[in-house]
């Protein structure tokens, strides 16, 4: 659901979104600017603990409200079980993100960080979106992913989260639970949640995922790449810790 794919046969310039165009670049720049402003405000306010707490709680409540509104809007015409359940990792991370800020729970913060920098960022690089600014889904899509990455960056730059090897173990455990839950769902519904399913031929698959080969080889490759990405995501912080201790 966080990565909608639609067929557009005849439309105007504002109806269509294509990756690696001027519109794509402009959209990513606007999203990056919004994240930078959020971090700047957070760093300014952290001189006052009470205001920092109020901002953190406000962001958490807003994030939960956005997640609920997005899911209600997406399923406004009824729930399509194969496409409408919030079971993509970005859908789940859209709820993990505000909960991580609200609770400061280490498991949630670790999950937010690793899923955001390894997986959610892929939506900015290769978005599986074909509808342009003339359609509401364009705005929902980019706002949802910006919130996730923005909250992850906020947790790092403002709240001081620093992932370590134990956090890597945490995200591996959470991701294993996700796989154990979503694989049977995909098999039952012929869905493609997490992009590890085997949907019918008429269901579009993002080009990068499709390039990994047929199913189930494709699913194994996606899982392996994610696991490797998690490990890479923790290394800069461990190098920084090692330099500080030297």
Secondary structure in CASP SS format (residue, H / E / C, confidence):
PFRMAT SS
TARGET T0000
AUTHOR 0000-0000-0000
METHOD secondary structure of the structure
MODEL  1
X C 1.00
X C 1.00
X C 1.00
X C 1.00
X C 1.00
X C 1.00
X C 1.00
X C 1.00
X C 1.00
X C 1.00
X C 1.00
X C 1.00
X C 1.00
X C 1.00
X C 1.00
X E 1.00
X C 1.00
X C 1.00
X C 1.00
X C 1.00
X C 1.00
X H 1.00
X H 1.00
X H 1.00
X H 1.00
X H 1.00
X H 1.00
X H 1.00
X H 1.00
X H 1.00
X H 1.00
X H 1.00
X H 1.00
X H 1.00
X H 1.00
X H 1.00
X H 1.00
X H 1.00
X H 1.00
X H 1.00
X H 1.00
X H 1.00
X H 1.00
X H 1.00
X H 1.00
X C 1.00
X C 1.00
X C 1.00
X H 1.00
X H 1.00
X H 1.00
X H 1.00
X H 1.00
X H 1.00
X H 1.00
X H 1.00
X H 1.00
X H 1.00
X H 1.00
X H 1.00
X H 1.00
X H 1.00
X H 1.00
X H 1.00
X H 1.00
X H 1.00
X H 1.00
X H 1.00
X H 1.00
X H 1.00
X H 1.00
X H 1.00
X H 1.00
X H 1.00
X C 1.00
X C 1.00
X C 1.00
X C 1.00
X C 1.00
X C 1.00
X C 1.00
X C 1.00
X C 1.00
X C 1.00
X C 1.00
X C 1.00
X C 1.00
X C 1.00
X H 1.00
X H 1.00
X H 1.00
X H 1.00
X H 1.00
X H 1.00
X H 1.00
X H 1.00
X H 1.00
X H 1.00
X H 1.00
X H 1.00
X H 1.00
X H 1.00
X H 1.00
X C 1.00
X C 1.00
X H 1.00
X H 1.00
X H 1.00
X H 1.00
X H 1.00
X H 1.00
X H 1.00
X H 1.00
X H 1.00
X H 1.00
X H 1.00
X H 1.00
X H 1.00
X H 1.00
X H 1.00
X C 1.00
X H 1.00
X H 1.00
X H 1.00
X H 1.00
X C 1.00
X C 1.00
X C 1.00
X C 1.00
X C 1.00
X E 1.00
X C 1.00
X C 1.00
X C 1.00
X C 1.00
X H 1.00
X H 1.00
X H 1.00
X H 1.00
X H 1.00
X H 1.00
X H 1.00
X H 1.00
X H 1.00
X H 1.00
X H 1.00
X H 1.00
X H 1.00
X H 1.00
X H 1.00
X H 1.00
X H 1.00
X H 1.00
X H 1.00
X H 1.00
X H 1.00
X H 1.00
X C 1.00
X C 1.00
X C 1.00
X C 1.00
X C 1.00
X C 1.00
X C 1.00
X H 1.00
X H 1.00
X H 1.00
X H 1.00
X H 1.00
X H 1.00
X H 1.00
X H 1.00
X H 1.00
X H 1.00
X H 1.00
X H 1.00
X H 1.00
X H 1.00
X H 1.00
X H 1.00
X H 1.00
X H 1.00
X H 1.00
X H 1.00
X H 1.00
X H 1.00
X H 1.00
X H 1.00
X H 1.00
X C 1.00
X C 1.00
X C 1.00
X H 1.00
X H 1.00
X H 1.00
X C 1.00
X C 1.00
X C 1.00
X C 1.00
X C 1.00
X C 1.00
X C 1.00
X C 1.00
X C 1.00
X C 1.00
X C 1.00
X H 1.00
X H 1.00
X H 1.00
X H 1.00
X C 1.00
X C 1.00
X C 1.00
X C 1.00
X C 1.00
X C 1.00
X H 1.00
X H 1.00
X H 1.00
X H 1.00
X H 1.00
X H 1.00
X H 1.00
X H 1.00
X H 1.00
X H 1.00
X H 1.00
X H 1.00
X H 1.00
X H 1.00
X H 1.00
X H 1.00
X H 1.00
X H 1.00
X H 1.00
X H 1.00
X H 1.00
X H 1.00
X H 1.00
X H 1.00
X H 1.00
X H 1.00
X H 1.00
X H 1.00
X H 1.00
X C 1.00
END
